[in-house]
Amino acid sequence: MHITEDEVSTLQKFKKVVSDLNQDDGVLIRFLRARDFNIDIAEQMLRYAVQWRKEMDLDNYSLKRWNFPTHFDSALKHIYFGRDYEGAPIAWLFLGAWTLKQMVENEDLEQLRRYFYSVMEQGFQLFIDCDSPGNVVVDMEGLSYTQATHIPALKFFYTIFQTFEQCYPETLKYILVINAPWIFSFCFNFIKSVMVQRTLAKVKIFRSKEDWHADFLTRFPRESIVPELQPPIN
C-alpha cells in the first residue's frame, strides 16, 4: 500500500501508540486514513477491530472450519470475479436476489452473522494478496418492495455493514450499485447512515443498464463483467 510523504510522520507516531498490537504499516495507515489521521480516534477504532478479530478467531480464518448450511451460498449469491485496469479485484454481490428477509426470520442469526463475516474476510484476504483496495459491484436486479422494506433485515444488514466500517476500513476502492429500482432509495437511506463520508464518496448508483455499462467499461475491462451481466457487443 502506497504511503505518501505527508502521511509518514503521523504513521510513525501512531506506531508508537499502538506498538503492543503488532500491526503492520498497511493496517495502521488504513485506520489512520479512516479517521482523518486523528490518532486518538484511530487508536480506539483499531483496538476494537483487533479485539473483534480475536473474538471471531479471524486471524486463523478458514471457510472450511466454519461450516454453514449449503443454501446460504445460493440465498446470498456472491462471487469474486475480475479485476480493474490496475489489477484490483472485484466482488459481485447479487443483493437484489437475496432472500435476506426469509433468512433473518428463519435462520440462526449468529450463524448468519458469521457467514457474512466469512465473506468479508475472504474478500479482505484477496485484497491483501493483491495489495490493493477492492471494488464491489452490487446488483440490485429483482429487489422487491417486501425485501427492501423489511425492517428486521435492514437492521441486520446495518449491523453487518457497521462492523465492516469499523473493522475493515479503507479496503474499498469503488462501489458500483447497478440496476437499482426505485425502492432501492428506501433501503439505501437506511443503511448509508452508518457509512463514513470517505465510503459514501466511493458509491455510484445506476438505474439503467446502459449507464452502468458505460461507467464500468471506463474502469474495468469487459472480460471482468460476470457472464450473466455481459452487455451486448455493438
C-alpha positions in Angstrom: 0.0 0.0 0.0 1.4 3.4 -1.0 2.1 5.8 1.8 2.7 9.5 1.0 5.4 11.6 2.5 2.8 13.7 4.3 1.4 10.6 6.0 4.8 9.2 7.2 5.2 11.5 10.3 1.7 10.7 11.7 2.2 7.0 10.9 5.4 6.9 13.0 3.6 8.5 15.9 0.7 6.1 15.6 3.1 3.1 15.5 4.5 4.0 18.9 1.0 4.4 20.4 -0.2 1.0 19.3 3.1 -0.9 19.3 1.6 -3.5 21.6 -0.8 -4.6 18.9 1.9 -5.6 16.4 0.2 -4.4 13.3 2.0 -3.7 10.0 2.1 -0.3 8.4 -0.6 -1.2 5.9 -3.1 -1.9 8.6 -2.1 1.3 10.6 -2.4 3.6 7.6 -5.9 2.3 6.7 -7.2 3.1 10.2 -5.5 6.5 10.2 -7.0 7.4 6.9 -10.4 6.2 8.0 -10.3 8.7 10.9 -8.6 11.6 9.1 -5.3 11.0 10.9 -6.8 11.6 14.3 -4.5 9.3 16.3 -6.7 9.1 19.4 -9.8 8.1 17.4 -7.9 5.8 15.1 -6.4 4.0 18.2 -9.9 3.4 19.6 -11.1 2.0 16.3 -8.0 -0.2 15.8 -8.1 -1.7 19.3 -11.8 -2.5 18.8 -11.1 -4.2 15.5 -8.2 -6.2 16.9 -10.3 -7.4 19.8 -13.2 -8.3 17.5 -11.0 -10.3 15.2 -9.6 -12.2 18.2 -13.2 -13.0 19.4 -14.2 -14.1 16.0 -10.9 -16.0 15.6 -10.4 -14.4 12.2 -6.7 -14.4 12.3 -7.0 -18.2 12.0 -9.7 -17.8 9.4 -10.8 -20.8 7.3 -14.1 -21.2 5.5 -13.7 -25.0 5.8 -13.6 -24.7 9.6 -16.8 -22.6 9.6 -19.5 -24.9 8.4 -22.6 -23.2 7.0 -25.8 -24.6 5.6 -25.3 -25.2 1.8 -28.3 -23.0 0.9 -26.6 -19.9 2.3 -24.5 -19.5 -0.8 -27.5 -19.7 -3.2 -29.7 -17.5 -1.0 -26.9 -14.8 -0.7 -25.3 -15.2 -4.1 -21.9 -13.5 -4.5 -18.7 -14.1 -6.4 -15.2 -12.7 -6.6 -14.6 -12.2 -10.3 -12.4 -10.0 -12.5 -10.0 -7.1 -12.0 -9.9 -3.4 -12.8 -7.3 -1.9 -15.1 -4.9 -1.5 -12.2 -5.3 -5.1 -11.1 -7.6 -4.6 -8.1 -10.2 -7.4 -7.6 -14.0 -7.2 -7.9 -16.6 -8.6 -5.5 -20.0 -9.1 -7.1 -23.0 -9.1 -4.7 -26.3 -10.1 -6.3 -28.2 -8.4 -3.5 -31.4 -7.8 -5.4 -32.0 -11.5 -5.5 -31.0 -12.2 -1.9 -33.7 -13.7 0.4 -32.4 -11.9 3.4 -35.9 -11.3 4.8 -36.7 -15.0 5.0 -33.2 -15.8 6.4 -33.4 -13.2 9.2 -36.8 -14.7 10.1 -35.9 -18.4 9.9 -32.1 -18.8 10.5 -29.8 -18.7 13.5 -28.8 -15.0 13.4 -25.4 -15.6 15.0 -24.6 -18.2 12.3 -25.8 -15.8 9.6 -23.6 -13.1 11.0 -20.6 -15.4 10.9 -21.4 -16.2 7.3 -21.3 -12.6 6.4 -18.0 -12.2 8.3 -16.5 -15.1 6.5 -17.5 -13.5 3.1 -15.9 -10.2 4.3 -12.8 -11.9 5.4 -12.5 -13.8 2.1 -12.6 -10.6 0.2 -10.2 -8.9 2.7 -7.6 -11.7 2.2 -7.9 -11.4 -1.6 -7.4 -7.6 -1.4 -4.3 -8.2 0.8 -2.9 -10.7 -1.7 -3.4 -8.1 -4.5 -2.0 -5.3 -2.3 -4.9 -3.1 -3.3 -8.3 -2.0 -2.0 -11.1 -3.9 -3.8 -14.0 -3.0 -5.9 -17.6 -4.0 -5.2 -20.4 -4.3 -7.7 -23.9 -4.6 -6.1 -26.5 -5.8 -8.5 -30.0 -4.8 -7.3 -31.9 -6.5 -10.1 -35.0 -8.2 -8.7 -35.2 -6.3 -5.5 -38.8 -6.4 -4.3 -40.7 -4.0 -2.2 -41.1 -6.7 0.5 -37.4 -7.4 0.8 -36.4 -3.7 0.6 -38.7 -2.6 3.4 -38.3 -5.4 5.8 -37.1 -3.6 8.9 -35.5 -6.6 10.8 -33.5 -7.5 7.7 -32.4 -3.8 7.2 -31.4 -3.6 10.9 -29.4 -6.9 10.5 -27.6 -5.6 7.4 -27.0 -2.3 9.1 -25.1 -4.1 11.9 -23.1 -6.1 9.4 -22.0 -3.0 7.5 -21.3 -1.2 10.7 -18.9 -4.0 11.6 -17.4 -3.7 8.1 -16.8 0.0 8.5 -15.3 -0.4 12.0 -13.1 -3.4 11.3 -12.2 -3.3 7.5 -11.7 0.5 6.9 -10.3 1.8 3.7 -10.5 -1.6 2.0 -12.8 -0.5 -0.8 -11.8 1.4 -3.9 -15.1 1.8 -5.7 -18.7 0.7 -5.0 -20.9 0.4 -8.1 -24.6 -0.2 -7.4 -26.3 -1.3 -10.6 -29.9 -2.0 -11.8 -31.3 -0.1 -8.8 -35.1 0.1 -8.8 -37.0 3.0 -7.3 -37.4 1.2 -3.9 -33.6 0.9 -3.5 -33.5 4.5 -2.2 -35.5 3.5 0.9 -33.1 0.8 2.0 -30.0 2.8 1.0 -31.2 5.8 3.1 -31.5 3.4 6.0 -28.0 1.8 5.5 -26.0 4.9 4.5 -26.2 6.5 7.9 -23.5 4.0 9.1 -21.2 4.9 6.2 -18.4 7.4 6.8 -18.1 10.2 4.2 -15.0 8.6 2.7 -17.0 5.4 1.9 -20.1 7.4 0.6 -17.8 9.2 -1.8 -16.9 5.9 -3.4 -20.5 4.9 -4.1 -22.1 5.4 -7.6 -25.7 4.3 -8.2 -27.1 3.5 -11.6 -30.7 2.6 -12.6 -30.2 1.8 -16.3 -28.0 -1.0 -17.8 -26.7 1.4 -20.4 -25.4 3.9 -17.8 -23.6 1.3 -15.6 -22.2 -0.5 -18.7 -20.7 2.8 -19.9 -19.2 3.7 -16.5 -18.0 0.2 -15.8 -16.0 0.0 -19.1 -14.1 3.2 -18.2 -12.7 1.4 -15.0 -12.8 -2.3 -15.9 -12.1 -4.5 -18.9 -15.2 -6.1 -20.5 -14.0 -9.5 -19.5 -14.3 -8.5 -15.8 -18.1 -8.4 -16.1 -19.6 -11.7 -14.9 -21.0 -13.6 -17.9 -24.7 -13.3 -16.9 -24.4 -9.4 -16.9 -22.3 -9.0 -20.1 -23.6 -6.1 -22.2 -24.2 -6.7 -25.9 -21.3 -6.1 -28.3 -22.3 -3.4 -30.8 
